[in-house]
Amino acid sequence: MSKRVVVDPITRIEGHLRIEADTNEKGAITSAFSSGTMVRGIELILKGRDPRDAWGFAQRICGVCTLVHGIASVRAVENALGYKIPPNAQLIRNLMIGAQYVHDHVMHFYHLHALDWVDVVSALSADPKATSALQQSISGHAKSSPGYFKDVQTKVKKFVEAGQLGIFAQGFWGHKEYKLPPEANLMALAHYLEALEWQRNVVQIHTIFGGKNPHPNFIVGGVPSPISTDPTATTGGSAATAVNIVNLQEVRNIIKRMRKFVDDVYVPDTLAIASFYKDWFKRGEGLGNFMCYGDFPMDGTGDPAKWMIPSGVILNRDISKIHPLDINDPEQIQEFVSHSWYNCSKGKKTGLHPYDGETTFNYDGPKPPFDQLDVDKGYSWLKAPRWRGKPMEVGPLARVLMLYGKGHEPTVELAGYALKKLDVPITALFSTLGRTAARTLETKIIGDQMDGWLDTLLANIKAGTVQVHDDSKWDPSTWPSVAKGVGFTEAPRGALAHWVVIKDGLIDNYQAVVPSTWNAGPRDHNNLPGAYEAALEDHHTLHNPKQPLEIQRTIHSFDPCIACAVHVNDPNGKELVKIKVQ
């Protein structure tokens, strides 16, 4: 007899997500449904505004992925108006996006995903000496003494005894699916705490080039950080706010510290933890279709053939064949709303390309609280995007497979090392744990590339090239009466694009399709599941429906980021709603 398991909310993510799964008498998931439970209206807020200001609003789509939405937005306007970005601006953007990757992936692994594999309470029974030996056997990380691990253990024990587990509260501790020995749990817990301190330093790259974090500054046509060749200019005048050799040396130091933590902690931890959960290399794939928009221009030409991450589509696991992708083609990219709480003027079963996309709704779903969704009708505030009618998975696994399929040497070498270390085949990547491992691999791949981008930037400056902005098209009177363009990036969570239509100098339509729309979207008009849904239907059995750890593991492997931080303003920027807490 089928039983519906409801997980609402999915915790340790950004945003609001509900998962419902039907299970058989043995607890195996037979069907799953992903519901984004919060409406997003940024597209409506952007209509009628100056396109050069769009990035400032679009960044507020998310309180975590703030940089990437700014990048996608300025690139959309630049594409529409025909901007050519100076090489220095491309390099600075690469450095900022690269820092976002490394920061985001490390934080996700330790603070959002690790607790699916690490039993915090078990760490209290660990032997600090054995934990030290384990640490020293897998890497040369400096913090590895028995005394260090004893101090961490004592600190956590005090929290537990005082009933102040805080962020570790409400976990499924003791669940039979936890397999790490106490010493591995203590080591991972120590690194959880270390990563909290580490991440504060990493985001400084965004403040150096963008002025602040979160929500660093951008500008259409380049970057807002002028370059000064005067290393002594630290106070007074415009040079004081420019990037100089002192700032760039600090960027170098930050990259060095970033890479050391990835090499000494993140990569070894992933391999160590994965070695205890090899059965999860056979669960949670689902679709077998993967897509990348491509990113990281490697020169100033914008030639897609020279991007570090290539563009393309993989179908049915076949990484030997990369299908070409054109996100401007209405035959390739469409969004469907047949199982969403949105409307479509051409009918709920009609797919629209984002240039023609609509953000309209008349909510007719269940009123909270409710027991179950009516999955035969609309059940999500997310749409269902498709490539040539096929659901796609986007994100780290898609990118690593694309790089591997293209023969990217660092990817092939690193993936080969990890697979050999774990004694699993390349097909192991098509899984929940493969998705998590791919995130780790690309963190190192991108982190290792960042020194090269900085070297090129410094060489340009030394040669006298300091331009970071093209203002040739800044005057709206030079724009065509109608222009449209798409800006895209490979955000940490996957393929992200913003489409804009500009008429008479103002935004006429704006549509953002975010990575979690691709992955977390509901079924379409053909009842094809999205990536989350298909992954949960792939070899999942719940040992305890009241503690659905298995669902959390697979959902967290995608690093969900459901759109958040939406602020509703009137056209003059005045807040329409204020909430007062008594």
DOSEVEX-881876 format. One line per field, with one value per residue (C-alpha): residue number from 1; x, y, z. Coordinates in Angstrom, 3 decimals, always signed. Layout:
num	c(NUM ...)
u	c(X ...)
v	c(Y ...)
w	c(Z ...)
//
This chain:
num	c(1 2 3 4 5 6 7 8 9 10 11 12 13 14 15 16 17 18 19 20 21 22 23 24 25 26 27 28 29 30 31 32 33 34 35 36 37 38 39 40 41 42 43 44 45 46 47 48 49 50 51 52 53 54 55 56 57 58 59 60 61 62 63 64 65 66 67 68 69 70 71 72 73 74 75 76 77 78 79 80 81 82 83 84 85 86 87 88 89 90 91 92 93 94 95 96 97 98 99 100 101 102 103 104 105 106 107 108 109 110 111 112 113 114 115 116 117 118 119 120 121 122 123 124 125 126 127 128 129 130 131 132 133 134 135 136 137 138 139 140 141 142 143 144 145 146 147 148 149 150 151 152 153 154 155 156 157 158 159 160 161 162 163 164 165 166 167 168 169 170 171 172 173 174 175 176 177 178 179 180 181 182 183 184 185 186 187 188 189 190 191 192 193 194 195 196 197 198 199 200 201 202 203 204 205 206 207 208 209 210 211 212 213 214 215 216 217 218 219 220 221 222 223 224 225 226 227 228 229 230 231 232 233 234 235 236 237 238 239 240 241 242 243 244 245 246 247 248 249 250 251 252 253 254 255 256 257 258 259 260 261 262 263 264 265 266 267 268 269 270 271 272 273 274 275 276 277 278 279 280 281 282 283 284 285 286 287 288 289 290 291 292 293 294 295 296 297 298 299 300 301 302 303 304 305 306 307 308 309 310 311 312 313 314 315 316 317 318 319 320 321 322 323 324 325 326 327 328 329 330 331 332 333 334 335 336 337 338 339 340 341 342 343 344 345 346 347 348 349 350 351 352 353 354 355 356 357 358 359 360 361 362 363 364 365 366 367 368 369 370 371 372 373 374 375 376 377 378 379 380 381 382 383 384 385 386 387 388 389 390 391 392 393 394 395 396 397 398 399 400 401 402 403 404 405 406 407 408 409 410 411 412 413 414 415 416 417 418 419 420 421 422 423 424 425 426 427 428 429 430 431 432 433 434 435 436 437 438 439 440 441 442 443 444 445 446 447 448 449 450 451 452 453 454 455 456 457 458 459 460 461 462 463 464 465 466 467 468 469 470 471 472 473 474 475 476 477 478 479 480 481 482 483 484 485 486 487 488 489 490 491 492 493 494 495 496 497 498 499 500 501 502 503 504 505 506 507 508 509 510 511 512 513 514 515 516 517 518 519 520 521 522 523 524 525 526 527 528 529 530 531 532 533 534 535 536 537 538 539 540 541 542 543 544 545 546 547 548 549 550 551 552 553 554 555 556 557 558 559 560 561 562 563 564 565 566 567 568 569 570 571 572 573 574 575 576 577 578 579 580 581 582)
u	c(+0.000 +1.397 +2.236 +2.966 +5.987 +6.057 +9.211 +8.408 +10.542 +13.718 +16.254 +19.842 +19.048 +18.392 +14.679 +11.544 +11.207 +8.701 +9.270 +6.513 +7.332 +5.138 +6.630 +5.664 +5.298 +9.096 +9.734 +11.058 +10.251 +8.093 +7.377 +8.495 +7.296 +9.270 +7.398 +8.882 +6.592 +7.463 +6.529 +9.187 +8.230 +11.513 +10.659 +7.583 +9.545 +12.077 +9.581 +9.792 +13.178 +16.488 +18.292 +21.582 +20.050 +18.665 +21.601 +20.970 +17.451 +18.262 +20.920 +18.131 +16.663 +18.909 +20.612 +23.340 +24.100 +24.183 +27.239 +26.107 +22.736 +24.554 +26.878 +23.995 +22.091 +24.888 +25.794 +22.182 +22.145 +25.615 +24.488 +21.400 +23.335 +26.437 +29.064 +32.605 +34.056 +37.708 +39.991 +40.807 +37.109 +36.723 +39.628 +38.284 +34.854 +36.488 +38.284 +35.066 +33.066 +35.886 +35.935 +32.158 +32.605 +35.256 +33.455 +30.037 +31.098 +33.149 +30.353 +27.797 +29.834 +30.538 +27.563 +24.671 +25.514 +28.075 +25.530 +23.785 +26.865 +28.407 +26.847 +27.688 +26.754 +28.914 +31.950 +31.656 +32.844 +35.846 +39.439 +41.322 +44.600 +43.024 +41.398 +44.815 +46.250 +43.372 +43.903 +47.634 +47.035 +44.929 +46.632 +49.253 +46.706 +48.402 +45.589 +45.987 +47.225 +45.372 +45.079 +43.371 +40.744 +40.293 +39.526 +36.956 +35.347 +35.179 +33.594 +30.856 +30.285 +29.582 +26.987 +25.307 +25.257 +23.819 +21.117 +22.560 +23.303 +21.935 +22.573 +23.213 +19.814 +16.975 +19.367 +18.724 +21.650 +21.909 +20.125 +21.266 +22.358 +25.220 +28.346 +31.383 +33.425 +33.464 +36.959 +35.922 +32.879 +35.082 +37.525 +34.720 +33.115 +36.402 +36.629 +33.014 +34.103 +37.300 +35.365 +33.271 +36.420 +37.987 +35.035 +35.313 +38.642 +37.583 +34.806 +37.333 +38.018 +34.485 +35.025 +38.297 +36.777 +33.108 +33.196 +31.179 +29.784 +27.032 +25.674 +28.970 +28.749 +28.708 +28.382 +27.192 +30.210 +32.845 +33.636 +33.353 +36.883 +39.333 +42.980 +45.648 +49.325 +50.298 +50.993 +51.197 +47.687 +45.815 +44.153 +42.429 +41.342 +39.903 +43.056 +42.305 +39.193 +40.935 +42.506 +46.300 +49.249 +48.682 +45.099 +46.160 +48.821 +46.124 +44.039 +47.059 +47.335 +43.626 +43.799 +46.754 +44.806 +41.715 +43.601 +45.434 +42.165 +40.726 +43.847 +44.462 +40.900 +38.035 +39.366 +40.722 +37.514 +35.337 +37.365 +37.495 +33.752 +32.843 +34.873 +32.341 +29.289 +30.113 +26.562 +25.516 +27.479 +24.587 +21.647 +20.119 +21.018 +17.626 +17.598 +20.943 +20.648 +23.049 +23.443 +25.994 +25.790 +29.578 +31.637 +35.021 +36.101 +39.826 +40.550 +38.958 +37.203 +34.229 +34.762 +32.804 +35.451 +37.884 +35.727 +37.165 +33.794 +32.314 +28.726 +26.625 +24.219 +24.825 +21.988 +21.475 +24.839 +26.760 +29.706 +31.367 +28.906 +28.330 +25.236 +25.400 +23.349 +21.808 +19.808 +18.470 +16.715 +12.997 +13.014 +15.648 +14.725 +11.132 +9.402 +6.186 +3.661 +1.239 +2.118 +2.973 +0.877 +1.594 -0.616 +0.192 -1.774 -1.301 -2.460 -0.921 +0.534 +2.342 +6.050 +7.427 +10.955 +12.126 +12.096 +8.333 +8.102 +5.292 +5.159 +1.431 -0.568 -3.900 -3.143 -5.613 -3.548 -4.120 -4.190 -1.684 -1.711 -2.543 -1.619 -0.725 -0.328 -2.670 +0.100 -2.289 -2.672 -0.292 +1.919 +4.904 +5.907 +8.686 +8.248 +9.460 +12.201 +13.107 +15.758 +14.110 +11.361 +13.764 +14.350 +17.975 +20.243 +22.560 +25.339 +28.755 +28.128 +27.040 +30.137 +32.601 +31.068 +31.245 +34.898 +35.708 +33.950 +35.847 +39.148 +40.016 +43.336 +43.076 +39.561 +40.513 +43.563 +41.786 +38.705 +40.964 +42.819 +39.599 +37.972 +41.097 +41.374 +37.773 +38.026 +34.873 +34.247 +33.472 +29.784 +29.871 +29.657 +26.064 +24.714 +23.996 +27.528 +28.955 +27.235 +28.830 +32.256 +31.970 +31.389 +34.653 +36.572 +35.486 +36.309 +39.933 +39.906 +38.582 +40.659 +43.810 +42.922 +42.591 +46.333 +46.568 +43.819 +45.556 +48.910 +47.372 +45.718 +49.031 +50.824 +48.241 +48.705 +52.484 +52.162 +50.121 +46.653 +44.382 +40.977 +38.161 +35.052 +33.603 +31.301 +30.791 +27.145 +26.261 +24.070 +20.518 +20.071 +22.548 +20.498 +18.118 +14.409 +14.106 +16.907 +17.014 +19.785 +20.686 +23.278 +24.421 +26.911 +27.673 +26.653 +27.926 +24.546 +24.356 +23.368 +21.899 +20.556 +18.688 +16.812 +15.936 +13.842 +14.506 +12.065 +12.610 +15.360 +13.414 +12.942 +9.878 +10.317 +12.761 +12.963 +15.463 +15.739 +17.870 +19.702 +17.191 +14.401 +16.044 +16.728 +13.832 +11.073 +7.910 +6.621 +5.788 +2.805 +4.110 +4.392 +8.190 +9.779 +12.379 +15.891 +15.108 +12.064 +13.815 +16.816 +14.609 +12.880 +16.261 +17.016 +15.852 +14.460 +13.570 +14.654 +12.514 +9.878 +9.879 +13.612 +13.932 +17.718 +17.882 +15.716 +17.870 +21.077 +19.963 +18.234 +21.235 +23.562 +22.064 +22.670 +19.136 +18.853 +15.184 +14.750 +14.638 +15.159 +12.493 +11.661 +8.485 +8.837 +6.733 +8.201 +9.868 +11.637 +9.398 +8.650 +5.035 +5.049 +6.667 +6.415 +6.651 +7.420 +5.817)
v	c(+0.000 +3.391 +5.917 +9.617 +11.030 +14.825 +16.819 +20.489 +22.461 +20.922 +22.456 +23.571 +25.183 +28.723 +29.344 +27.269 +23.766 +20.973 +17.380 +14.756 +11.129 +8.072 +4.892 +1.231 -1.297 -1.726 +2.016 +2.409 +5.717 +5.112 +8.738 +12.120 +15.704 +18.920 +22.063 +25.531 +27.129 +30.806 +33.069 +35.198 +38.484 +40.187 +40.061 +42.189 +44.685 +45.184 +46.117 +49.775 +50.362 +51.505 +48.312 +49.648 +49.436 +45.922 +44.141 +45.916 +44.482 +41.132 +40.438 +40.410 +37.294 +35.451 +36.244 +33.641 +33.715 +37.508 +37.867 +35.506 +37.193 +40.523 +38.967 +37.427 +40.707 +42.966 +40.393 +40.346 +44.110 +44.033 +41.321 +43.310 +46.530 +45.005 +45.834 +44.479 +44.029 +45.015 +42.017 +43.294 +43.374 +39.787 +38.705 +40.522 +38.984 +35.561 +36.095 +37.186 +34.259 +31.860 +33.107 +32.598 +28.975 +28.119 +29.887 +28.525 +24.912 +24.684 +26.284 +23.950 +20.841 +21.596 +23.634 +22.379 +18.881 +17.320 +16.675 +14.247 +12.025 +13.111 +12.124 +15.015 +13.196 +10.202 +12.503 +12.757 +9.165 +9.555 +8.995 +12.283 +10.391 +8.132 +11.182 +12.839 +9.742 +9.703 +13.365 +12.894 +9.838 +11.730 +15.156 +17.477 +19.840 +21.788 +21.408 +17.725 +17.214 +15.065 +18.148 +20.103 +17.430 +17.018 +20.742 +20.526 +17.509 +19.263 +22.348 +20.347 +18.217 +21.355 +22.416 +19.002 +18.824 +22.332 +21.490 +24.152 +22.198 +25.150 +24.550 +20.870 +20.441 +18.422 +16.154 +12.484 +11.466 +7.716 +6.978 +3.601 +5.201 +7.018 +4.903 +7.013 +5.897 +8.374 +9.596 +10.540 +12.319 +14.332 +15.251 +16.442 +18.386 +20.177 +21.161 +22.358 +24.878 +25.789 +26.523 +29.112 +31.118 +30.417 +31.745 +35.246 +35.713 +34.367 +36.902 +39.738 +39.218 +40.476 +43.514 +44.387 +44.323 +44.977 +47.098 +44.750 +41.293 +40.205 +42.067 +43.397 +46.255 +45.853 +48.088 +47.455 +47.520 +46.200 +46.385 +49.307 +48.942 +51.261 +50.252 +52.542 +52.035 +54.126 +51.676 +54.500 +55.863 +54.737 +57.952 +60.808 +61.198 +58.689 +56.569 +55.668 +53.760 +52.072 +48.643 +48.844 +46.497 +46.256 +45.066 +42.621 +41.136 +40.598 +38.841 +36.594 +35.807 +35.031 +32.665 +30.908 +30.393 +29.295 +26.675 +25.359 +24.703 +22.990 +20.838 +19.990 +19.750 +19.764 +17.274 +14.766 +14.994 +14.301 +11.228 +9.986 +10.367 +8.941 +5.782 +4.831 +5.437 +3.753 +2.454 +6.066 +5.988 +3.848 +6.023 +9.304 +9.976 +10.213 +12.038 +11.208 +14.479 +17.333 +20.907 +23.716 +27.266 +27.683 +30.324 +31.853 +33.602 +32.905 +35.917 +39.202 +37.974 +36.304 +33.281 +30.369 +27.952 +29.574 +29.404 +27.318 +25.622 +24.597 +24.953 +21.979 +19.190 +15.546 +13.081 +9.639 +9.604 +9.656 +11.941 +11.054 +13.288 +16.945 +18.424 +22.135 +24.588 +27.928 +29.507 +32.169 +29.483 +29.238 +25.639 +24.720 +26.577 +26.690 +26.958 +25.090 +25.783 +22.850 +21.773 +25.245 +27.908 +30.294 +31.105 +31.193 +33.302 +30.582 +27.752 +25.838 +23.182 +25.671 +26.287 +29.822 +30.944 +33.390 +36.337 +35.788 +34.539 +35.531 +35.929 +35.904 +33.905 +33.473 +31.087 +28.226 +25.775 +24.506 +26.977 +26.161 +24.168 +21.175 +17.498 +16.810 +18.555 +17.804 +16.733 +16.192 +19.985 +22.842 +22.137 +24.538 +28.171 +26.961 +26.538 +23.510 +24.534 +22.096 +21.733 +20.482 +19.091 +17.206 +17.864 +18.665 +18.537 +21.504 +22.123 +20.767 +17.247 +18.587 +20.778 +18.064 +15.637 +18.310 +19.063 +15.355 +14.668 +17.524 +16.094 +18.972 +17.700 +18.943 +17.465 +14.127 +13.868 +14.872 +12.728 +9.782 +10.250 +10.417 +7.444 +5.324 +6.334 +5.256 +2.247 +3.142 +3.530 +6.770 +5.796 +6.285 +10.023 +9.532 +9.504 +11.405 +10.990 +11.538 +14.912 +15.776 +14.571 +16.568 +19.728 +19.087 +18.349 +21.527 +23.590 +22.546 +22.906 +26.482 +27.468 +26.299 +28.440 +31.682 +32.371 +32.284 +34.897 +37.111 +36.649 +37.799 +40.793 +41.854 +41.410 +43.646 +46.338 +46.116 +46.587 +49.763 +48.302 +49.470 +49.865 +48.080 +49.657 +50.405 +53.440 +53.791 +52.694 +54.312 +57.011 +55.604 +57.820 +55.538 +52.397 +50.810 +51.287 +47.553 +45.322 +41.969 +39.899 +37.094 +37.061 +33.781 +32.325 +28.977 +29.746 +27.356 +25.588 +25.427 +27.130 +30.596 +33.004 +36.297 +37.338 +41.012 +42.854 +46.620 +49.001 +52.745 +52.621 +50.751 +47.116 +45.678 +42.088 +40.331 +36.627 +34.757 +30.984 +29.966 +26.639 +25.444 +26.073 +23.528 +21.076 +21.626 +22.318 +20.193 +17.818 +19.217 +18.789 +15.332 +14.394 +14.206 +14.799 +17.420 +16.539 +16.438 +14.274 +11.841 +11.542 +10.653 +7.981 +6.341 +3.588 +5.235 +3.291 +5.084 +3.240 +5.552 +7.748 +10.024 +10.636 +10.882 +11.221 +9.580 +12.305 +15.012 +13.484 +13.494 +16.874 +18.474 +16.965 +19.511 +22.378 +23.812 +27.574 +28.462 +32.114 +34.383 +37.897 +39.465 +43.037 +44.615 +48.324 +50.840 +52.462 +55.152 +52.596 +53.025 +49.911 +48.831 +46.396 +46.497 +43.714 +44.589 +41.882 +42.476)
w	c(+0.000 -1.017 +1.686 +1.176 +3.050 +3.361 +4.158 +4.631 +4.914 +3.568 +5.955 +5.428 +2.069 +0.868 +0.399 +0.858 -0.557 +0.086 -0.991 -1.123 -1.917 -2.392 -0.943 -1.220 +1.617 +1.756 +2.087 -1.468 -3.159 -6.228 -7.140 -5.840 -6.141 -5.657 -4.641 -4.394 -1.832 -2.315 -5.203 -6.914 -8.538 -9.382 -13.094 -12.465 -10.374 -13.183 -15.887 -16.880 -15.276 -16.760 -17.874 -16.517 -13.025 -13.443 -11.791 -8.466 -8.311 -9.912 -7.288 -4.702 -6.266 -3.836 -0.558 -1.186 -4.933 -5.047 -7.268 -10.016 -10.522 -10.893 -13.481 -15.449 -15.392 -16.646 -19.289 -20.496 -21.012 -22.582 -24.979 -25.934 -26.570 -28.157 -25.564 -25.871 -22.394 -21.807 -21.081 -17.595 -16.743 -17.938 -15.735 -12.677 -13.220 -13.520 -10.212 -8.512 -9.902 -9.043 -5.452 -5.315 -6.427 -3.861 -1.029 -1.919 -2.426 +0.769 +2.807 +1.255 +1.969 +5.622 +6.737 +4.615 +3.370 +5.736 +8.479 +6.113 +6.426 +9.749 +13.094 +15.435 +18.627 +17.666 +17.660 +21.467 +21.828 +19.497 +20.616 +19.950 +19.427 +16.816 +15.213 +15.001 +13.353 +10.855 +9.981 +9.471 +7.287 +4.754 +4.540 +5.961 +7.505 +10.313 +12.841 +13.537 +17.099 +19.672 +21.898 +19.131 +18.573 +22.331 +22.612 +19.792 +21.446 +24.824 +23.271 +21.562 +24.672 +26.700 +24.112 +24.254 +28.062 +28.271 +25.732 +23.377 +20.233 +18.261 +14.561 +15.340 +16.991 +15.448 +13.555 +12.898 +15.125 +15.578 +12.297 +10.965 +7.686 +9.447 +8.831 +9.778 +12.795 +15.722 +14.819 +11.270 +12.693 +15.085 +12.307 +10.042 +12.899 +13.601 +9.933 +10.056 +12.696 +10.843 +7.656 +9.510 +10.157 +6.747 +4.754 +6.273 +4.524 +1.140 +0.554 +0.750 -2.960 -3.601 -1.387 -3.127 -6.620 -5.817 -2.663 -0.445 +0.167 -0.114 -3.120 -4.568 -7.038 -10.817 -13.842 -17.382 -19.683 -17.282 -13.581 -11.138 -9.765 -11.587 -11.517 -10.084 -10.881 -7.831 -4.986 -2.436 -3.117 +0.000 +1.152 -0.632 -4.243 -6.685 -6.593 -2.993 -4.095 -7.025 -7.076 -6.795 -6.395 -2.633 -3.164 -5.849 -3.602 -0.975 -3.631 -4.257 -0.534 -0.276 -3.263 -1.622 +1.615 -0.298 -2.244 +0.821 +2.659 -0.411 -0.872 +2.796 +4.108 +1.587 -0.981 +1.586 +3.652 +0.610 -0.320 +3.282 +3.858 +0.443 +1.153 +3.863 +1.661 -1.649 -1.938 -2.551 -5.802 -7.080 -6.013 -6.954 -10.579 -12.228 -15.551 -17.153 -19.135 -18.332 -19.574 -19.308 -20.640 -20.321 -18.509 -17.687 -20.917 -21.287 -23.496 -24.472 -27.596 -25.969 -28.228 -26.664 -27.937 -25.496 -22.379 -19.580 -18.975 -22.324 -23.445 -24.434 -23.600 -22.645 -23.240 -21.746 -19.947 -23.230 -22.433 -25.738 -27.585 -26.637 -28.316 -29.273 -27.237 -28.262 -25.455 -27.828 -29.868 -28.916 -30.135 -27.554 -24.344 -23.127 -19.749 -18.974 -16.197 -16.451 -12.893 -11.575 -9.862 -12.749 -15.714 -19.429 -21.898 -24.537 -22.321 -19.430 -21.760 -24.007 -23.493 -23.795 -24.541 -21.829 -24.262 -24.380 -20.814 -18.466 -14.704 -14.018 -11.550 -9.840 -6.995 -6.779 -4.732 -1.188 +1.675 +4.445 +6.532 +4.339 +4.383 +0.765 -2.568 -5.441 -7.791 -10.700 -10.814 -10.053 -7.061 -7.227 -7.580 -9.880 -13.611 -15.593 -18.082 -20.831 -23.558 -26.748 -24.534 -22.242 -18.539 -17.711 -14.689 -14.232 -11.727 -10.720 -12.020 -15.406 -15.614 -14.568 -17.063 -19.781 -19.001 -18.805 -22.098 -23.753 -22.534 -20.187 -18.793 -15.171 -14.916 -16.455 -14.194 -10.978 -11.660 -12.460 -9.179 -7.129 -8.854 -8.410 -4.763 -4.163 -6.475 -8.412 -12.190 -14.032 -13.982 -10.192 -10.841 -12.037 -8.474 -5.285 -3.993 -7.470 -7.524 -4.181 -5.343 -8.586 -6.551 -4.701 -7.895 -9.638 -6.548 -6.881 -10.673 -10.526 -7.485 -9.255 -12.284 -10.306 -10.001 -13.794 -14.182 -11.636 -13.408 -16.699 -15.037 -13.465 -16.802 -18.500 -15.864 -16.119 -19.894 -19.302 -19.976 -17.155 -18.868 -17.010 -18.569 -22.000 -21.877 -25.644 -25.399 -22.074 -23.675 -24.225 -27.278 -29.077 -28.385 -30.896 -30.178 -29.494 -28.243 -26.566 -25.097 -22.733 -20.011 -18.592 -16.190 -14.653 -11.086 -8.385 -8.474 -12.257 -15.498 -14.811 -17.436 -17.505 -20.661 -21.203 -23.794 -23.977 -25.683 -25.950 -23.363 -20.666 -19.707 -21.441 -20.278 -17.966 -17.192 -15.030 -15.164 -12.201 -11.663 -9.084 -11.592 -13.874 -11.052 -8.646 -11.158 -11.184 -13.824 -17.248 -19.603 -20.542 -16.860 -17.135 -13.719 -12.903 -11.750 -8.001 -8.584 -10.915 -8.576 -5.604 -7.694 -8.359 -5.780 -2.567 +0.387 +3.613 +6.744 +8.884 +7.200 +10.269 +9.759 +5.950 +5.904 +2.490 +0.949 +2.516 +1.168 -2.441 -2.339 -0.610 -3.223 -5.651 -3.171 -3.463 -3.674 -3.995 -4.911 -1.860 -0.531 -2.784 -1.774 -3.152 -3.963 -5.843 -8.993 -6.856 -4.696 -1.639 +0.395 +0.126 +3.033 +6.455 +8.996 +12.666 +15.206 +18.600)
//
